Amino acid sequence: MSVEARSTEPAALPDRRPVLLSLNDAARVHGEGTAVPVRALNGVSLEVRVGELVAVMGPSGSGKSTLLHLAGGLDTPTSGDVVVDGVSIAGLSVKARAALRRRSVGYVFQDLNLVPALTAAENVMLPRELDGVGTRQARLEAREALREVGVEDLFDRFPEEMSGGQQQRVAIARALVGPRRLVLADEPTGALDSLTGEAIMKVLRARVDEGAAGLLVTHDAQHAAWADRVVFLRDGKMVESAAGSRIS
């Protein structure tokens, strides 16, 4: 009588960490109903859990920035759904989506979007004050966030008095200030030298390990190596997903 071979490999345990970001068959079509609609994102499904950093890679025009815009509530899907911290953004008003971003989402924009008339501290304080945090507390949080990214000395400087790399770090501090549970970063190290870029990736990795969830768009495989998982987009579709190298 034959004895059936049994695997000695332990079964993989299910990941029970809460899902903070969920895209469910999300699509975004620009110019829908026109002769030549542009399908920027085409039925992407993706989950990002607490304590997980996911890197998104792909050629220009593959849908990476569109994916981040949907994840951060800057845009809404043409079809499908996007859920952030338990809230579906599809049915939210513009005002409600803005409140959700201030409360739960830290966004590092590729073009930074610093307010020229505000100092570094005031730029970092702004989302916290808009959400009702007192000025004294917001200033303390801003100083700590600027210290975390290595530019506390820029506290009272205006963007025009900073280098591109310094502005990038202030923008990252603004994304990390306060209890942001979801951190979205669009090429966050693009204006930085390699040494500073690695330091910033270490900061992002630490924030995720402390209990946030992170979604990072990058062209740099070395920075993607900080992620737990790497997904690849092409022509608006997710074509591959792989485990990251997880530098720590």
C-alpha positions as CSV (number, residue, x, y, z in Angstrom):
1,M,0.0,0.0,0.0
2,S,1.4,3.3,-1.0
3,V,1.9,6.1,1.5
4,E,1.0,9.6,0.2
5,A,3.9,12.0,0.5
6,R,3.2,14.9,2.8
7,S,4.8,18.3,2.6
8,T,6.9,19.3,5.6
9,E,6.6,23.0,4.8
10,P,4.5,24.8,7.3
11,A,1.3,26.4,5.8
12,A,1.6,30.1,5.3
13,L,-0.4,32.0,8.0
14,P,-3.0,34.5,6.7
15,D,-2.0,38.1,7.0
16,R,-4.4,39.5,9.7
17,R,-3.1,43.0,9.7
18,P,-5.9,45.5,8.9
19,V,-6.2,46.6,5.2
20,L,-5.8,50.4,5.1
21,L,-6.0,50.9,1.4
22,S,-8.1,48.8,-1.0
23,L,-8.5,49.3,-4.7
24,N,-11.2,47.0,-6.1
25,D,-11.2,46.7,-9.9
26,A,-10.5,50.4,-10.0
27,A,-10.5,52.1,-13.4
28,R,-10.0,55.7,-14.5
29,V,-11.0,56.9,-18.0
30,H,-10.4,60.4,-19.1
31,G,-12.7,61.8,-21.9
32,E,-15.3,59.0,-21.4
33,G,-17.9,59.3,-24.1
34,T,-15.6,61.1,-26.5
35,A,-14.2,59.6,-29.7
36,V,-10.8,58.8,-28.2
37,P,-11.2,58.1,-24.4
38,V,-7.9,57.6,-22.5
39,R,-7.9,54.7,-20.1
40,A,-5.3,55.8,-17.5
41,L,-6.0,52.9,-15.2
42,N,-7.7,49.7,-16.2
43,G,-9.3,47.4,-13.5
44,V,-6.5,47.5,-10.8
45,S,-7.1,45.6,-7.6
46,L,-4.6,46.1,-4.8
47,E,-4.6,46.0,-1.0
48,V,-2.1,47.7,1.3
49,R,-2.0,46.7,5.0
50,V,-0.9,48.4,8.1
51,G,2.9,47.9,8.5
52,E,3.3,47.3,4.7
53,L,5.2,49.4,2.2
54,V,4.3,48.7,-1.4
55,A,6.4,50.1,-4.3
56,V,4.8,50.7,-7.7
57,M,7.0,50.6,-10.8
58,G,6.4,50.9,-14.5
59,P,7.3,53.0,-17.5
60,S,6.1,56.5,-18.0
61,G,2.4,56.6,-18.8
62,S,1.7,53.2,-17.2
63,G,-0.8,54.7,-14.7
64,K,1.4,55.0,-11.6
65,S,0.5,58.6,-10.7
66,T,-3.2,58.0,-11.5
67,L,-3.1,55.1,-9.0
68,L,-1.8,57.4,-6.3
69,H,-4.3,60.1,-7.1
70,L,-7.1,57.6,-6.6
71,A,-5.5,56.2,-3.5
72,G,-5.3,59.6,-2.0
73,G,-8.7,60.8,-2.9
74,L,-7.5,63.5,-5.3
75,D,-9.6,61.8,-8.0
76,T,-12.4,59.3,-8.1
77,P,-12.6,56.1,-10.1
78,T,-14.7,55.9,-13.3
79,S,-15.6,52.4,-12.2
80,G,-14.7,50.1,-9.3
81,D,-14.0,51.3,-5.8
82,V,-11.3,52.8,-3.6
83,V,-11.5,52.4,0.2
84,V,-9.2,54.4,2.4
85,D,-9.2,53.6,6.2
86,G,-12.6,51.9,5.9
87,V,-14.2,54.7,3.9
88,S,-15.2,54.4,0.2
89,I,-14.2,57.6,-1.6
90,A,-16.4,57.1,-4.6
91,G,-19.5,58.7,-2.9
92,L,-17.7,61.4,-1.0
93,S,-18.0,65.1,-1.9
94,V,-14.9,67.1,-2.7
95,K,-15.0,68.6,0.8
96,A,-15.3,65.2,2.5
97,R,-12.4,63.8,0.4
98,A,-10.3,66.8,1.5
99,A,-11.1,66.1,5.1
100,L,-10.2,62.4,4.7
101,R,-6.9,63.3,3.2
102,R,-6.0,65.7,6.0
103,R,-7.0,63.2,8.6
104,S,-5.6,60.0,7.3
105,V,-3.4,60.5,4.2
106,G,0.1,62.0,3.9
107,Y,0.9,62.8,0.2
108,V,4.4,63.6,-1.2
109,F,3.7,65.1,-4.6
110,Q,6.2,64.9,-7.4
111,D,6.0,68.7,-7.9
112,L,6.1,69.3,-4.1
113,N,3.2,71.8,-4.0
114,L,4.7,73.9,-1.2
115,V,3.0,77.2,-0.6
116,P,5.5,79.9,-1.6
117,A,4.2,82.5,0.9
118,L,4.6,80.2,3.9
119,T,7.7,79.2,5.8
120,A,8.8,75.5,6.0
121,A,7.1,75.3,9.4
122,E,3.9,76.9,8.2
123,N,3.8,74.6,5.2
124,V,4.1,71.6,7.5
125,M,1.6,73.0,10.0
126,L,-1.0,73.8,7.4
127,P,-2.9,70.4,7.2
128,R,-2.9,70.0,11.0
129,E,-4.3,73.5,11.5
130,L,-7.0,73.0,8.9
131,D,-8.0,69.9,10.8
132,G,-8.4,71.9,14.0
133,V,-5.1,71.3,15.8
134,G,-4.0,74.4,17.8
135,T,-1.2,76.5,16.6
136,R,1.2,75.7,19.5
137,Q,0.7,71.9,19.0
138,A,1.0,72.2,15.2
139,R,4.3,74.0,15.5
140,L,5.7,71.4,17.9
141,E,4.6,68.6,15.5
142,A,6.1,70.5,12.5
143,R,9.4,71.0,14.2
144,E,9.6,67.2,15.0
145,A,8.6,66.3,11.4
146,L,11.3,68.6,10.0
147,R,13.8,67.2,12.5
148,E,12.9,63.7,11.4
149,V,13.9,64.5,7.7
150,G,17.0,66.4,8.7
151,V,16.0,70.0,8.0
152,E,14.9,71.5,11.3
153,D,17.2,74.4,10.6
154,L,14.9,75.5,7.8
155,F,12.0,76.0,10.2
156,D,11.6,79.8,9.4
157,R,12.7,79.8,5.8
158,F,10.5,80.3,2.7
159,P,10.7,77.8,-0.2
160,E,12.5,80.3,-2.4
161,E,15.3,80.3,0.1
162,M,15.8,76.5,-0.1
163,S,17.4,74.2,-2.7
164,G,15.3,71.7,-4.6
165,G,16.4,68.9,-2.3
166,Q,15.6,71.0,0.8
167,Q,12.1,71.7,-0.5
168,Q,11.7,68.0,-1.2
169,R,12.4,67.2,2.4
170,V,10.0,69.8,3.7
171,A,7.3,68.3,1.5
172,I,8.0,64.9,3.0
173,A,7.8,66.4,6.5
174,R,4.4,67.8,5.6
175,A,3.3,64.3,4.5
176,L,4.5,62.7,7.7
177,V,3.3,65.2,10.3
178,G,0.6,64.1,12.7
179,P,-1.1,60.7,12.9
180,R,-1.2,59.9,9.1
181,R,-2.1,56.3,8.6
182,L,-1.6,56.1,4.9
183,V,1.6,57.6,3.3
184,L,1.6,58.1,-0.5
185,A,4.8,59.1,-2.2
186,D,5.3,60.0,-5.9
187,E,9.0,59.8,-6.6
188,P,9.9,61.3,-3.1
189,T,13.6,61.2,-3.7
190,G,13.7,62.6,-7.2
191,A,15.5,65.9,-6.2
192,L,17.8,64.3,-3.7
193,D,21.3,62.9,-3.9
194,S,21.7,59.2,-3.4
195,L,22.8,59.5,0.2
196,T,20.0,61.8,1.3
197,G,17.5,59.7,-0.8
198,E,18.5,56.6,1.3
199,A,18.0,58.5,4.5
200,I,14.5,59.6,3.4
201,M,13.6,56.0,2.5
202,K,14.7,55.0,6.0
203,V,12.3,57.6,7.4
204,L,9.4,56.3,5.3
205,R,10.2,52.7,6.2
206,A,10.3,53.6,9.9
207,R,6.9,55.4,9.7
208,V,5.4,52.3,8.1
209,D,6.9,50.0,10.7
210,E,5.4,52.2,13.4
211,G,1.9,51.4,12.1
212,A,1.2,53.3,8.9
213,A,0.7,51.8,5.4
214,G,2.8,53.1,2.5
215,L,2.4,53.3,-1.3
216,L,5.6,54.5,-3.1
217,V,5.9,55.3,-6.8
218,T,9.5,55.0,-8.0
219,H,11.7,54.4,-11.0
220,D,14.6,53.4,-8.7
221,A,15.0,49.7,-8.0
222,Q,17.3,50.5,-5.1
223,H,14.5,52.5,-3.4
224,A,11.9,49.9,-4.3
225,A,14.1,47.4,-2.4
226,W,12.9,49.1,0.8
227,A,9.4,47.8,0.1
228,D,7.7,44.6,1.3
229,R,6.2,44.2,-2.1
230,V,6.6,45.6,-5.6
231,V,3.8,45.8,-8.2
232,F,4.4,46.6,-11.8
233,L,2.0,48.6,-14.0
234,R,1.9,48.7,-17.8
235,D,-0.8,50.4,-19.9
236,G,-2.9,51.0,-16.8
237,K,-2.9,47.4,-15.8
238,M,-1.1,45.5,-13.0
239,V,1.0,43.0,-14.8
240,E,3.1,41.6,-12.0
241,S,3.6,41.5,-8.2
242,A,6.7,40.4,-6.4
243,A,8.1,40.4,-2.9
244,G,10.5,43.2,-2.2
245,S,14.0,42.9,-0.7
246,R,12.9,44.7,2.5
247,I,15.9,46.8,3.5
248,S,15.7,47.7,7.1
